[in-house]
Amino acid sequence: MDVHFVCPDGGSPANDDFSVDAHLAGLAALEELGVTWVGVPVPGDPLDRTVEALHRYGEEIIDGY
């Protein structure tokens, strides 16, 4: 069984004040609780902002996790 949750810690990767350290700490806490899938809040428009946020999340969170 998979468990899905959103990790709001650190804010959105679309914002300049996104905190990688706070987000990673939030992910670790969720992992300890058994969460196996995490949703990430990203803007829906404009499309280039959405793509930029997803790239940032991939580089700063996924690649290092």
N, C-alpha and C positions, 0 to 999 in steps of 0.2 A: 504494500500500500504506500502511496505517495501522500505527503502532507504539504499543502501549498499555503504560503503566507506572504504578505507584503512586508518588506523591511524599510520603514520610513527613516530609520536612523541615518543621520548624515545629510538628509535632504534629497533633492533630485539632482541627478547628474546633469540636468539642463541648466542648473543655477551656478553662478560663479562661486557661491559659498558652500558648494557640495564638499562634505568632509569624508574623504576616503577612510581615514582611521575610524571615525564614528560608524561608518557604514560597515566596515569589516568587523568591528566589535559587535554590531547588531546581528550580522550574519552568523558569527560564532555563537552568540547566545541562542539564536533560532536553531542552529544545528544541534546544540546541546538538548534542546526540547524535542528533537526528532523531525524538524522540518527538513524536507528533501527538495522542495522546489520553491523558488522565491520570485515574486513579481517585482518589477521595477517601475516606479512612476516616471513616465516621460511625457513631454508635451505632445499633443496631437496635431498641432499646427504651429508654424508652417512646417512643411515636410523637411526642409533642410535642417531646421532646429532639432527635429525628432531624430534624424539620422546622426547628427553631430552628438547628441546626448547618448545614443546607443554606442557609437564609436568610443566615446569617452568612457562609458561604463565598461566596455570590453577591454580597453587598454588599462584602466586604473583599478578595476576590480577583478574581472574574470581572469585576465592573464596572470595576475599575481596570486590568485586564490588557489 
